[in-house]
């Protein structure tokens, strides 16, 4: 699944020359926490978000740095802060050079960028032009759709058994051949041995996520490699 499959398009935008009050009203009315900013030719030039509006003179929340730090940073930083907290033009307050993703980028790339940069939205481009926007809400909607599709299946018990076995065997944290699987009417029963109690939930979740599985019974036995003791399954 690519970004183009889940992005919101066309994206809500605001002009770089708009009054800040217009941007605030737009975000409040549309219940969004940020907007891509475009110039007169429709080119993406920035993003304005709630975070850009935290330090405002109207609220008395301007940045106040210690005198020694102001001297270290120089007058330029103070001047930039003044514009950020006092200007009423979107262009002056927005975050420039926004991080973007191409419409064919993977969702893995999107999540990685959101986590690394601690952002909630990413403008999506097509041939360098704004094509849409992808947000955490878009990811949640995609997750909801994927979960709904996973529950729809007409697979046989044998198909499910083979699928669950293959999924478990593919994981690096399981011992090959240590898990036995039985499936009746889509209900999976897991038995066999594990050597770390933390594997129990992981194996159960792995089975639950396979298409056609209606339930899972845990009959796994934990063998403690340090003490040689045997412990039965934890009730689900």
mmCIF file of the C-alpha atoms, coordinates in Angstrom:
data_MODEL
# 
_entry.id   MODEL 
# 
loop_
_atom_site.group_PDB 
_atom_site.id 
_atom_site.type_symbol 
_atom_site.label_atom_id 
_atom_site.label_alt_id 
_atom_site.label_comp_id 
_atom_site.label_asym_id 
_atom_site.label_entity_id 
_atom_site.label_seq_id 
_atom_site.pdbx_PDB_ins_code 
_atom_site.Cartn_x 
_atom_site.Cartn_y 
_atom_site.Cartn_z 
_atom_site.occupancy 
_atom_site.B_iso_or_equiv 
_atom_site.pdbx_formal_charge 
_atom_site.auth_seq_id 
_atom_site.auth_comp_id 
_atom_site.auth_asym_id 
_atom_site.auth_atom_id 
_atom_site.pdbx_PDB_model_num 
ATOM 1   C CA . UNK A 1 1   ? 0.000   0.000   0.000  1.00 0.00 ? 1   UNK A CA 1 
ATOM 2   C CA . UNK A 1 2   ? 1.373   3.398   -1.004 1.00 0.00 ? 2   UNK A CA 1 
ATOM 3   C CA . UNK A 1 3   ? 0.712   6.890   0.300  1.00 0.00 ? 3   UNK A CA 1 
ATOM 4   C CA . UNK A 1 4   ? -1.499  7.659   -2.703 1.00 0.00 ? 4   UNK A CA 1 
ATOM 5   C CA . UNK A 1 5   ? -3.876  4.910   -1.553 1.00 0.00 ? 5   UNK A CA 1 
ATOM 6   C CA . UNK A 1 6   ? -4.675  6.581   1.771  1.00 0.00 ? 6   UNK A CA 1 
ATOM 7   C CA . UNK A 1 7   ? -3.843  10.298  1.433  1.00 0.00 ? 7   UNK A CA 1 
ATOM 8   C CA . UNK A 1 8   ? -6.463  13.038  1.605  1.00 0.00 ? 8   UNK A CA 1 
ATOM 9   C CA . UNK A 1 9   ? -6.726  14.668  -1.810 1.00 0.00 ? 9   UNK A CA 1 
ATOM 10  C CA . UNK A 1 10  ? -7.064  17.441  -2.679 1.00 0.00 ? 10  UNK A CA 1 
ATOM 11  C CA . UNK A 1 11  ? -5.448  18.811  0.446  1.00 0.00 ? 11  UNK A CA 1 
ATOM 12  C CA . UNK A 1 12  ? -6.821  21.821  2.287  1.00 0.00 ? 12  UNK A CA 1 
ATOM 13  C CA . UNK A 1 13  ? -4.365  24.672  1.746  1.00 0.00 ? 13  UNK A CA 1 
ATOM 14  C CA . UNK A 1 14  ? -3.945  28.315  2.630  1.00 0.00 ? 14  UNK A CA 1 
ATOM 15  C CA . UNK A 1 15  ? -2.161  31.122  0.825  1.00 0.00 ? 15  UNK A CA 1 
ATOM 16  C CA . UNK A 1 16  ? 1.191   32.309  2.101  1.00 0.00 ? 16  UNK A CA 1 
ATOM 17  C CA . UNK A 1 17  ? -0.163  35.870  1.933  1.00 0.00 ? 17  UNK A CA 1 
ATOM 18  C CA . UNK A 1 18  ? -3.236  35.112  4.059  1.00 0.00 ? 18  UNK A CA 1 
ATOM 19  C CA . UNK A 1 19  ? -3.803  36.829  7.392  1.00 0.00 ? 19  UNK A CA 1 
ATOM 20  C CA . UNK A 1 20  ? -2.931  34.665  10.372 1.00 0.00 ? 20  UNK A CA 1 
ATOM 21  C CA . UNK A 1 21  ? -6.475  35.035  11.692 1.00 0.00 ? 21  UNK A CA 1 
ATOM 22  C CA . UNK A 1 22  ? -7.752  33.424  8.482  1.00 0.00 ? 22  UNK A CA 1 
ATOM 23  C CA . UNK A 1 23  ? -5.480  30.406  8.989  1.00 0.00 ? 23  UNK A CA 1 
ATOM 24  C CA . UNK A 1 24  ? -6.574  30.013  12.602 1.00 0.00 ? 24  UNK A CA 1 
ATOM 25  C CA . UNK A 1 25  ? -10.255 30.238  11.678 1.00 0.00 ? 25  UNK A CA 1 
ATOM 26  C CA . UNK A 1 26  ? -9.712  27.709  8.876  1.00 0.00 ? 26  UNK A CA 1 
ATOM 27  C CA . UNK A 1 27  ? -8.035  25.187  11.201 1.00 0.00 ? 27  UNK A CA 1 
ATOM 28  C CA . UNK A 1 28  ? -10.698 25.584  13.882 1.00 0.00 ? 28  UNK A CA 1 
ATOM 29  C CA . UNK A 1 29  ? -13.630 25.292  11.460 1.00 0.00 ? 29  UNK A CA 1 
ATOM 30  C CA . UNK A 1 30  ? -12.162 22.269  9.644  1.00 0.00 ? 30  UNK A CA 1 
ATOM 31  C CA . UNK A 1 31  ? -10.847 20.718  12.854 1.00 0.00 ? 31  UNK A CA 1 
ATOM 32  C CA . UNK A 1 32  ? -7.334  20.242  11.532 1.00 0.00 ? 32  UNK A CA 1 
ATOM 33  C CA . UNK A 1 33  ? -4.124  20.970  13.398 1.00 0.00 ? 33  UNK A CA 1 
ATOM 34  C CA . UNK A 1 34  ? -2.124  22.149  10.387 1.00 0.00 ? 34  UNK A CA 1 
ATOM 35  C CA . UNK A 1 35  ? -2.314  23.308  6.775  1.00 0.00 ? 35  UNK A CA 1 
ATOM 36  C CA . UNK A 1 36  ? 0.018   23.228  3.768  1.00 0.00 ? 36  UNK A CA 1 
ATOM 37  C CA . UNK A 1 37  ? 0.875   26.755  2.619  1.00 0.00 ? 37  UNK A CA 1 
ATOM 38  C CA . UNK A 1 38  ? 1.031   27.575  -1.105 1.00 0.00 ? 38  UNK A CA 1 
ATOM 39  C CA . UNK A 1 39  ? 2.174   30.603  -3.076 1.00 0.00 ? 39  UNK A CA 1 
ATOM 40  C CA . UNK A 1 40  ? 0.240   32.411  -5.812 1.00 0.00 ? 40  UNK A CA 1 
ATOM 41  C CA . UNK A 1 41  ? 1.226   29.714  -8.331 1.00 0.00 ? 41  UNK A CA 1 
ATOM 42  C CA . UNK A 1 42  ? 0.049   26.876  -6.108 1.00 0.00 ? 42  UNK A CA 1 
ATOM 43  C CA . UNK A 1 43  ? 3.543   25.728  -5.171 1.00 0.00 ? 43  UNK A CA 1 
ATOM 44  C CA . UNK A 1 44  ? 4.060   24.305  -1.703 1.00 0.00 ? 44  UNK A CA 1 
ATOM 45  C CA . UNK A 1 45  ? 6.171   26.769  0.301  1.00 0.00 ? 45  UNK A CA 1 
ATOM 46  C CA . UNK A 1 46  ? 5.545   25.747  3.899  1.00 0.00 ? 46  UNK A CA 1 
ATOM 47  C CA . UNK A 1 47  ? 3.253   24.327  6.549  1.00 0.00 ? 47  UNK A CA 1 
ATOM 48  C CA . UNK A 1 48  ? 1.508   26.164  9.352  1.00 0.00 ? 48  UNK A CA 1 
ATOM 49  C CA . UNK A 1 49  ? 0.459   24.183  12.415 1.00 0.00 ? 49  UNK A CA 1 
ATOM 50  C CA . UNK A 1 50  ? -0.633  24.647  15.997 1.00 0.00 ? 50  UNK A CA 1 
ATOM 51  C CA . UNK A 1 51  ? 3.007   24.358  17.029 1.00 0.00 ? 51  UNK A CA 1 
ATOM 52  C CA . UNK A 1 52  ? 3.878   27.489  15.031 1.00 0.00 ? 52  UNK A CA 1 
ATOM 53  C CA . UNK A 1 53  ? 1.325   29.454  17.051 1.00 0.00 ? 53  UNK A CA 1 
ATOM 54  C CA . UNK A 1 54  ? 2.354   28.544  20.586 1.00 0.00 ? 54  UNK A CA 1 
ATOM 55  C CA . UNK A 1 55  ? 4.643   31.514  21.234 1.00 0.00 ? 55  UNK A CA 1 
ATOM 56  C CA . UNK A 1 56  ? 2.489   34.549  20.477 1.00 0.00 ? 56  UNK A CA 1 
ATOM 57  C CA . UNK A 1 57  ? 2.572   38.091  21.819 1.00 0.00 ? 57  UNK A CA 1 
ATOM 58  C CA . UNK A 1 58  ? -1.233  38.153  22.021 1.00 0.00 ? 58  UNK A CA 1 
ATOM 59  C CA . UNK A 1 59  ? -1.085  35.337  24.575 1.00 0.00 ? 59  UNK A CA 1 
ATOM 60  C CA . UNK A 1 60  ? 1.988   36.571  26.403 1.00 0.00 ? 60  UNK A CA 1 
ATOM 61  C CA . UNK A 1 61  ? 3.788   33.347  25.522 1.00 0.00 ? 61  UNK A CA 1 
ATOM 62  C CA . UNK A 1 62  ? 6.732   34.729  23.531 1.00 0.00 ? 62  UNK A CA 1 
ATOM 63  C CA . UNK A 1 63  ? 10.069  33.036  23.984 1.00 0.00 ? 63  UNK A CA 1 
ATOM 64  C CA . UNK A 1 64  ? 12.175  34.561  26.759 1.00 0.00 ? 64  UNK A CA 1 
ATOM 65  C CA . UNK A 1 65  ? 15.748  33.334  26.862 1.00 0.00 ? 65  UNK A CA 1 
ATOM 66  C CA . UNK A 1 66  ? 18.364  34.042  29.526 1.00 0.00 ? 66  UNK A CA 1 
ATOM 67  C CA . UNK A 1 67  ? 20.516  37.068  28.737 1.00 0.00 ? 67  UNK A CA 1 
ATOM 68  C CA . UNK A 1 68  ? 23.661  34.956  28.368 1.00 0.00 ? 68  UNK A CA 1 
ATOM 69  C CA . UNK A 1 69  ? 21.951  32.734  25.800 1.00 0.00 ? 69  UNK A CA 1 
ATOM 70  C CA . UNK A 1 70  ? 20.713  35.753  23.830 1.00 0.00 ? 70  UNK A CA 1 
ATOM 71  C CA . UNK A 1 71  ? 24.275  37.043  23.669 1.00 0.00 ? 71  UNK A CA 1 
ATOM 72  C CA . UNK A 1 72  ? 25.495  33.638  22.535 1.00 0.00 ? 72  UNK A CA 1 
ATOM 73  C CA . UNK A 1 73  ? 22.844  33.260  19.834 1.00 0.00 ? 73  UNK A CA 1 
ATOM 74  C CA . UNK A 1 74  ? 23.215  36.820  18.601 1.00 0.00 ? 74  UNK A CA 1 
ATOM 75  C CA . UNK A 1 75  ? 20.587  39.432  17.693 1.00 0.00 ? 75  UNK A CA 1 
ATOM 76  C CA . UNK A 1 76  ? 19.464  37.536  14.598 1.00 0.00 ? 76  UNK A CA 1 
ATOM 77  C CA . UNK A 1 77  ? 17.755  34.817  16.596 1.00 0.00 ? 77  UNK A CA 1 
ATOM 78  C CA . UNK A 1 78  ? 15.916  37.372  18.686 1.00 0.00 ? 78  UNK A CA 1 
ATOM 79  C CA . UNK A 1 79  ? 14.764  39.157  15.553 1.00 0.00 ? 79  UNK A CA 1 
ATOM 80  C CA . UNK A 1 80  ? 13.459  35.903  14.068 1.00 0.00 ? 80  UNK A CA 1 
ATOM 81  C CA . UNK A 1 81  ? 11.621  35.100  17.296 1.00 0.00 ? 81  UNK A CA 1 
ATOM 82  C CA . UNK A 1 82  ? 10.035  38.561  17.235 1.00 0.00 ? 82  UNK A CA 1 
ATOM 83  C CA . UNK A 1 83  ? 8.660   38.004  13.735 1.00 0.00 ? 83  UNK A CA 1 
ATOM 84  C CA . UNK A 1 84  ? 7.356   34.567  14.737 1.00 0.00 ? 84  UNK A CA 1 
ATOM 85  C CA . UNK A 1 85  ? 5.486   35.915  17.747 1.00 0.00 ? 85  UNK A CA 1 
ATOM 86  C CA . UNK A 1 86  ? 4.250   39.247  16.335 1.00 0.00 ? 86  UNK A CA 1 
ATOM 87  C CA . UNK A 1 87  ? 3.641   38.913  12.576 1.00 0.00 ? 87  UNK A CA 1 
ATOM 88  C CA . UNK A 1 88  ? 0.080   38.495  11.366 1.00 0.00 ? 88  UNK A CA 1 
ATOM 89  C CA . UNK A 1 89  ? 1.006   37.031  7.979  1.00 0.00 ? 89  UNK A CA 1 
ATOM 90  C CA . UNK A 1 90  ? 1.028   33.271  7.400  1.00 0.00 ? 90  UNK A CA 1 
ATOM 91  C CA . UNK A 1 91  ? 4.261   33.506  5.394  1.00 0.00 ? 91  UNK A CA 1 
ATOM 92  C CA . UNK A 1 92  ? 6.152   34.906  8.390  1.00 0.00 ? 92  UNK A CA 1 
ATOM 93  C CA . UNK A 1 93  ? 4.900   32.345  10.907 1.00 0.00 ? 93  UNK A CA 1 
ATOM 94  C CA . UNK A 1 94  ? 4.821   29.121  8.877  1.00 0.00 ? 94  UNK A CA 1 
ATOM 95  C CA . UNK A 1 95  ? 7.515   26.438  8.916  1.00 0.00 ? 95  UNK A CA 1 
ATOM 96  C CA . UNK A 1 96  ? 9.465   26.717  5.684  1.00 0.00 ? 96  UNK A CA 1 
ATOM 97  C CA . UNK A 1 97  ? 10.905  23.885  3.581  1.00 0.00 ? 97  UNK A CA 1 
ATOM 98  C CA . UNK A 1 98  ? 8.374   21.299  4.841  1.00 0.00 ? 98  UNK A CA 1 
ATOM 99  C CA . UNK A 1 99  ? 9.195   17.625  4.821  1.00 0.00 ? 99  UNK A CA 1 
ATOM 100 C CA . UNK A 1 100 ? 7.272   15.951  1.988  1.00 0.00 ? 100 UNK A CA 1 
ATOM 101 C CA . UNK A 1 101 ? 6.786   12.465  0.583  1.00 0.00 ? 101 UNK A CA 1 
ATOM 102 C CA . UNK A 1 102 ? 6.144   11.350  -2.964 1.00 0.00 ? 102 UNK A CA 1 
ATOM 103 C CA . UNK A 1 103 ? 2.730   9.825   -3.623 1.00 0.00 ? 103 UNK A CA 1 
ATOM 104 C CA . UNK A 1 104 ? 4.380   6.462   -4.330 1.00 0.00 ? 104 UNK A CA 1 
ATOM 105 C CA . UNK A 1 105 ? 6.239   6.355   -1.018 1.00 0.00 ? 105 UNK A CA 1 
ATOM 106 C CA . UNK A 1 106 ? 5.487   3.386   1.232  1.00 0.00 ? 106 UNK A CA 1 
ATOM 107 C CA . UNK A 1 107 ? 3.529   3.692   4.460  1.00 0.00 ? 107 UNK A CA 1 
ATOM 108 C CA . UNK A 1 108 ? 6.639   2.427   6.216  1.00 0.00 ? 108 UNK A CA 1 
ATOM 109 C CA . UNK A 1 109 ? 8.483   5.525   4.985  1.00 0.00 ? 109 UNK A CA 1 
ATOM 110 C CA . UNK A 1 110 ? 5.652   7.754   6.206  1.00 0.00 ? 110 UNK A CA 1 
ATOM 111 C CA . UNK A 1 111 ? 5.610   6.265   9.693  1.00 0.00 ? 111 UNK A CA 1 
ATOM 112 C CA . UNK A 1 112 ? 9.411   6.443   9.920  1.00 0.00 ? 112 UNK A CA 1 
ATOM 113 C CA . UNK A 1 113 ? 9.386   10.144  9.023  1.00 0.00 ? 113 UNK A CA 1 
ATOM 114 C CA . UNK A 1 114 ? 6.548   10.965  11.404 1.00 0.00 ? 114 UNK A CA 1 
ATOM 115 C CA . UNK A 1 115 ? 8.340   9.266   14.279 1.00 0.00 ? 115 UNK A CA 1 
ATOM 116 C CA . UNK A 1 116 ? 11.776  10.694  13.490 1.00 0.00 ? 116 UNK A CA 1 
ATOM 117 C CA . UNK A 1 117 ? 10.580  14.269  12.995 1.00 0.00 ? 117 UNK A CA 1 
ATOM 118 C CA . UNK A 1 118 ? 7.746   14.070  15.546 1.00 0.00 ? 118 UNK A CA 1 
ATOM 119 C CA . UNK A 1 119 ? 5.159   15.405  13.113 1.00 0.00 ? 119 UNK A CA 1 
ATOM 120 C CA . UNK A 1 120 ? 1.507   14.527  12.548 1.00 0.00 ? 120 UNK A CA 1 
ATOM 121 C CA . UNK A 1 121 ? 1.139   15.259  8.835  1.00 0.00 ? 121 UNK A CA 1 
ATOM 122 C CA . UNK A 1 122 ? 3.134   15.127  5.616  1.00 0.00 ? 122 UNK A CA 1 
ATOM 123 C CA . UNK A 1 123 ? 2.372   16.927  2.346  1.00 0.00 ? 123 UNK A CA 1 
ATOM 124 C CA . UNK A 1 124 ? 2.290   14.493  -0.571 1.00 0.00 ? 124 UNK A CA 1 
ATOM 125 C CA . UNK A 1 125 ? 3.755   15.539  -3.912 1.00 0.00 ? 125 UNK A CA 1 
ATOM 126 C CA . UNK A 1 126 ? 3.317   14.386  -7.496 1.00 0.00 ? 126 UNK A CA 1 
ATOM 127 C CA . UNK A 1 127 ? 5.982   15.529  -9.938 1.00 0.00 ? 127 UNK A CA 1 
ATOM 128 C CA . UNK A 1 128 ? 6.958   18.211  -7.458 1.00 0.00 ? 128 UNK A CA 1 
ATOM 129 C CA . UNK A 1 129 ? 3.412   19.578  -7.034 1.00 0.00 ? 129 UNK A CA 1 
ATOM 130 C CA . UNK A 1 130 ? 1.161   19.207  -4.020 1.00 0.00 ? 130 UNK A CA 1 
ATOM 131 C CA . UNK A 1 131 ? -1.108  16.193  -4.577 1.00 0.00 ? 131 UNK A CA 1 
ATOM 132 C CA . UNK A 1 132 ? -2.553  15.707  -1.111 1.00 0.00 ? 132 UNK A CA 1 
ATOM 133 C CA . UNK A 1 133 ? -1.677  15.273  2.527  1.00 0.00 ? 133 UNK A CA 1 
ATOM 134 C CA . UNK A 1 134 ? -1.269  12.221  4.731  1.00 0.00 ? 134 UNK A CA 1 
ATOM 135 C CA . UNK A 1 135 ? -1.946  12.419  8.465  1.00 0.00 ? 135 UNK A CA 1 
ATOM 136 C CA . UNK A 1 136 ? -2.014  10.053  11.401 1.00 0.00 ? 136 UNK A CA 1 
ATOM 137 C CA . UNK A 1 137 ? -5.791  9.942   11.002 1.00 0.00 ? 137 UNK A CA 1 
ATOM 138 C CA . UNK A 1 138 ? -5.358  8.670   7.438  1.00 0.00 ? 138 UNK A CA 1 
ATOM 139 C CA . UNK A 1 139 ? -3.148  5.892   8.795  1.00 0.00 ? 139 UNK A CA 1 
ATOM 140 C CA . UNK A 1 140 ? -5.808  4.997   11.368 1.00 0.00 ? 140 UNK A CA 1 
ATOM 141 C CA . UNK A 1 141 ? -8.490  4.815   8.675  1.00 0.00 ? 141 UNK A CA 1 
ATOM 142 C CA . UNK A 1 142 ? -6.260  2.560   6.587  1.00 0.00 ? 142 UNK A CA 1 
ATOM 143 C CA . UNK A 1 143 ? -5.696  0.363   9.626  1.00 0.00 ? 143 UNK A CA 1 
ATOM 144 C CA . UNK A 1 144 ? -9.446  0.133   10.208 1.00 0.00 ? 144 UNK A CA 1 
ATOM 145 C CA . UNK A 1 145 ? -10.069 -0.925  6.599  1.00 0.00 ? 145 UNK A CA 1 
ATOM 146 C CA . UNK A 1 146 ? -7.254  -3.475  6.694  1.00 0.00 ? 146 UNK A CA 1 
ATOM 147 C CA . UNK A 1 147 ? -8.606  -4.957  9.929  1.00 0.00 ? 147 UNK A CA 1 
ATOM 148 C CA . UNK A 1 148 ? -12.095 -5.248  8.450  1.00 0.00 ? 148 UNK A CA 1 
ATOM 149 C CA . UNK A 1 149 ? -10.792 -6.987  5.336  1.00 0.00 ? 149 UNK A CA 1 
ATOM 150 C CA . UNK A 1 150 ? -8.743  -9.415  7.432  1.00 0.00 ? 150 UNK A CA 1 
ATOM 151 C CA . UNK A 1 151 ? -11.904 -10.663 9.114  1.00 0.00 ? 151 UNK A CA 1 
ATOM 152 C CA . UNK A 1 152 ? -13.552 -11.590 5.804  1.00 0.00 ? 152 UNK A CA 1 
ATOM 153 C CA . UNK A 1 153 ? -12.514 -15.058 4.707  1.00 0.00 ? 153 UNK A CA 1 
ATOM 154 C CA . UNK A 1 154 ? -13.896 -18.332 3.339  1.00 0.00 ? 154 UNK A CA 1 
ATOM 155 C CA . UNK A 1 155 ? -10.701 -20.285 3.861  1.00 0.00 ? 155 UNK A CA 1 
ATOM 156 C CA . UNK A 1 156 ? -10.696 -23.929 4.852  1.00 0.00 ? 156 UNK A CA 1 
ATOM 157 C CA . UNK A 1 157 ? -9.292  -25.114 8.172  1.00 0.00 ? 157 UNK A CA 1 
ATOM 158 C CA . UNK A 1 158 ? -6.357  -26.695 6.354  1.00 0.00 ? 158 UNK A CA 1 
ATOM 159 C CA . UNK A 1 159 ? -5.575  -23.421 4.583  1.00 0.00 ? 159 UNK A CA 1 
ATOM 160 C CA . UNK A 1 160 ? -5.672  -21.606 7.906  1.00 0.00 ? 160 UNK A CA 1 
ATOM 161 C CA . UNK A 1 161 ? -3.485  -24.207 9.592  1.00 0.00 ? 161 UNK A CA 1 
ATOM 162 C CA . UNK A 1 162 ? -0.808  -23.946 6.926  1.00 0.00 ? 162 UNK A CA 1 
ATOM 163 C CA . UNK A 1 163 ? -0.949  -20.160 6.964  1.00 0.00 ? 163 UNK A CA 1 
ATOM 164 C CA . UNK A 1 164 ? -0.626  -19.934 10.759 1.00 0.00 ? 164 UNK A CA 1 
ATOM 165 C CA . UNK A 1 165 ? 2.235   -22.436 10.752 1.00 0.00 ? 165 UNK A CA 1 
ATOM 166 C CA . UNK A 1 166 ? 4.092   -20.534 8.047  1.00 0.00 ? 166 UNK A CA 1 
ATOM 167 C CA . UNK A 1 167 ? 3.586   -17.215 9.830  1.00 0.00 ? 167 UNK A CA 1 
ATOM 168 C CA . UNK A 1 168 ? 4.913   -18.553 13.132 1.00 0.00 ? 168 UNK A CA 1 
ATOM 169 C CA . UNK A 1 169 ? 7.852   -20.341 11.530 1.00 0.00 ? 169 UNK A CA 1 
ATOM 170 C CA . UNK A 1 170 ? 8.809   -17.117 9.716  1.00 0.00 ? 170 UNK A CA 1 
ATOM 171 C CA . UNK A 1 171 ? 9.456   -15.302 12.972 1.00 0.00 ? 171 UNK A CA 1 
ATOM 172 C CA . UNK A 1 172 ? 13.023  -15.332 14.278 1.00 0.00 ? 172 UNK A CA 1 
ATOM 173 C CA . UNK A 1 173 ? 11.987  -15.673 17.915 1.00 0.00 ? 173 UNK A CA 1 
ATOM 174 C CA . UNK A 1 174 ? 10.308  -19.085 17.530 1.00 0.00 ? 174 UNK A CA 1 
ATOM 175 C CA . UNK A 1 175 ? 12.043  -22.452 17.681 1.00 0.00 ? 175 UNK A CA 1 
ATOM 176 C CA . UNK A 1 176 ? 11.394  -24.418 14.440 1.00 0.00 ? 176 UNK A CA 1 
ATOM 177 C CA . UNK A 1 177 ? 9.009   -27.319 14.900 1.00 0.00 ? 177 UNK A CA 1 
ATOM 178 C CA . UNK A 1 178 ? 8.195   -26.552 18.530 1.00 0.00 ? 178 UNK A CA 1 
ATOM 179 C CA . UNK A 1 179 ? 4.576   -25.434 17.954 1.00 0.00 ? 179 UNK A CA 1 
ATOM 180 C CA . UNK A 1 180 ? 1.679   -27.708 17.009 1.00 0.00 ? 180 UNK A CA 1 
ATOM 181 C CA . UNK A 1 181 ? -1.437  -26.260 15.414 1.00 0.00 ? 181 UNK A CA 1 
ATOM 182 C CA . UNK A 1 182 ? -4.975  -27.606 15.123 1.00 0.00 ? 182 UNK A CA 1 
ATOM 183 C CA . UNK A 1 183 ? -7.843  -25.759 13.447 1.00 0.00 ? 183 UNK A CA 1 
ATOM 184 C CA . UNK A 1 184 ? -11.553 -26.541 13.747 1.00 0.00 ? 184 UNK A CA 1 
ATOM 185 C CA . UNK A 1 185 ? -14.108 -24.205 12.164 1.00 0.00 ? 185 UNK A CA 1 
ATOM 186 C CA . UNK A 1 186 ? -11.510 -21.442 12.081 1.00 0.00 ? 186 UNK A CA 1 
ATOM 187 C CA . UNK A 1 187 ? -10.635 -21.807 15.774 1.00 0.00 ? 187 UNK A CA 1 
ATOM 188 C CA . UNK A 1 188 ? -6.920  -22.377 16.322 1.00 0.00 ? 188 UNK A CA 1 
ATOM 189 C CA . UNK A 1 189 ? -5.505  -24.457 19.165 1.00 0.00 ? 189 UNK A CA 1 
ATOM 190 C CA . UNK A 1 190 ? -1.812  -23.941 19.887 1.00 0.00 ? 190 UNK A CA 1 
ATOM 191 C CA . UNK A 1 191 ? 0.213   -26.574 21.712 1.00 0.00 ? 191 UNK A CA 1 
ATOM 192 C CA . UNK A 1 192 ? 3.855   -27.484 22.025 1.00 0.00 ? 192 UNK A CA 1 
ATOM 193 C CA . UNK A 1 193 ? 6.703   -25.861 23.924 1.00 0.00 ? 193 UNK A CA 1 
ATOM 194 C CA . UNK A 1 194 ? 8.153   -22.392 24.299 1.00 0.00 ? 194 UNK A CA 1 
ATOM 195 C CA . UNK A 1 195 ? 11.384  -21.429 26.039 1.00 0.00 ? 195 UNK A CA 1 
ATOM 196 C CA . UNK A 1 196 ? 10.530  -17.845 26.928 1.00 0.00 ? 196 UNK A CA 1 
ATOM 197 C CA . UNK A 1 197 ? 7.206   -16.878 28.467 1.00 0.00 ? 197 UNK A CA 1 
ATOM 198 C CA . UNK A 1 198 ? 7.114   -13.726 26.338 1.00 0.00 ? 198 UNK A CA 1 
ATOM 199 C CA . UNK A 1 199 ? 6.712   -15.889 23.236 1.00 0.00 ? 199 UNK A CA 1 
ATOM 200 C CA . UNK A 1 200 ? 3.246   -16.942 24.399 1.00 0.00 ? 200 UNK A CA 1 
ATOM 201 C CA . UNK A 1 201 ? 1.471   -13.675 23.573 1.00 0.00 ? 201 UNK A CA 1 
ATOM 202 C CA . UNK A 1 202 ? 3.518   -13.176 20.417 1.00 0.00 ? 202 UNK A CA 1 
ATOM 203 C CA . UNK A 1 203 ? 2.518   -16.588 19.046 1.00 0.00 ? 203 UNK A CA 1 
ATOM 204 C CA . UNK A 1 204 ? -1.124  -16.002 19.971 1.00 0.00 ? 204 UNK A CA 1 
ATOM 205 C CA . UNK A 1 205 ? -1.163  -12.598 18.248 1.00 0.00 ? 205 UNK A CA 1 
ATOM 206 C CA . UNK A 1 206 ? 0.565   -14.068 15.196 1.00 0.00 ? 206 UNK A CA 1 
ATOM 207 C CA . UNK A 1 207 ? -2.197  -16.668 14.901 1.00 0.00 ? 207 UNK A CA 1 
ATOM 208 C CA . UNK A 1 208 ? -5.020  -14.206 15.582 1.00 0.00 ? 208 UNK A CA 1 
ATOM 209 C CA . UNK A 1 209 ? -3.865  -11.993 12.728 1.00 0.00 ? 209 UNK A CA 1 
ATOM 210 C CA . UNK A 1 210 ? -4.180  -14.637 10.026 1.00 0.00 ? 210 UNK A CA 1 
ATOM 211 C CA . UNK A 1 211 ? -7.247  -14.356 7.746  1.00 0.00 ? 211 UNK A CA 1 
ATOM 212 C CA . UNK A 1 212 ? -10.078 -16.694 8.688  1.00 0.00 ? 212 UNK A CA 1 
ATOM 213 C CA . UNK A 1 213 ? -9.052  -17.238 12.317 1.00 0.00 ? 213 UNK A CA 1 
ATOM 214 C CA . UNK A 1 214 ? -12.074 -16.891 14.597 1.00 0.00 ? 214 UNK A CA 1 
ATOM 215 C CA . UNK A 1 215 ? -10.353 -17.572 17.919 1.00 0.00 ? 215 UNK A CA 1 
ATOM 216 C CA . UNK A 1 216 ? -7.249  -18.983 19.569 1.00 0.00 ? 216 UNK A CA 1 
ATOM 217 C CA . UNK A 1 217 ? -6.824  -21.422 22.454 1.00 0.00 ? 217 UNK A CA 1 
ATOM 218 C CA . UNK A 1 218 ? -3.424  -21.406 24.164 1.00 0.00 ? 218 UNK A CA 1 
ATOM 219 C CA . UNK A 1 219 ? -2.205  -24.808 25.367 1.00 0.00 ? 219 UNK A CA 1 
ATOM 220 C CA . UNK A 1 220 ? 1.492   -23.997 25.086 1.00 0.00 ? 220 UNK A CA 1 
ATOM 221 C CA . UNK A 1 221 ? 3.902   -25.288 27.725 1.00 0.00 ? 221 UNK A CA 1 
ATOM 222 C CA . UNK A 1 222 ? 6.726   -23.085 28.902 1.00 0.00 ? 222 UNK A CA 1 
ATOM 223 C CA . UNK A 1 223 ? 9.975   -24.889 29.673 1.00 0.00 ? 223 UNK A CA 1 
ATOM 224 C CA . UNK A 1 224 ? 12.210  -22.804 31.919 1.00 0.00 ? 224 UNK A CA 1 
ATOM 225 C CA . UNK A 1 225 ? 15.729  -23.409 30.560 1.00 0.00 ? 225 UNK A CA 1 
ATOM 226 C CA . UNK A 1 226 ? 17.329  -22.218 33.811 1.00 0.00 ? 226 UNK A CA 1 
ATOM 227 C CA . UNK A 1 227 ? 15.353  -24.256 36.315 1.00 0.00 ? 227 UNK A CA 1 
ATOM 228 C CA . UNK A 1 228 ? 13.892  -27.045 34.247 1.00 0.00 ? 228 UNK A CA 1 
ATOM 229 C CA . UNK A 1 229 ? 10.386  -26.347 35.493 1.00 0.00 ? 229 UNK A CA 1 
ATOM 230 C CA . UNK A 1 230 ? 7.292   -26.742 33.356 1.00 0.00 ? 230 UNK A CA 1 
ATOM 231 C CA . UNK A 1 231 ? 4.439   -24.278 33.330 1.00 0.00 ? 231 UNK A CA 1 
ATOM 232 C CA . UNK A 1 232 ? 1.094   -24.496 31.560 1.00 0.00 ? 232 UNK A CA 1 
ATOM 233 C CA . UNK A 1 233 ? -0.727  -21.952 29.453 1.00 0.00 ? 233 UNK A CA 1 
ATOM 234 C CA . UNK A 1 234 ? -1.844  -18.606 30.727 1.00 0.00 ? 234 UNK A CA 1 
ATOM 235 C CA . UNK A 1 235 ? -5.670  -18.178 30.536 1.00 0.00 ? 235 UNK A CA 1 
ATOM 236 C CA . UNK A 1 236 ? -6.743  -15.946 27.657 1.00 0.00 ? 236 UNK A CA 1 
# 
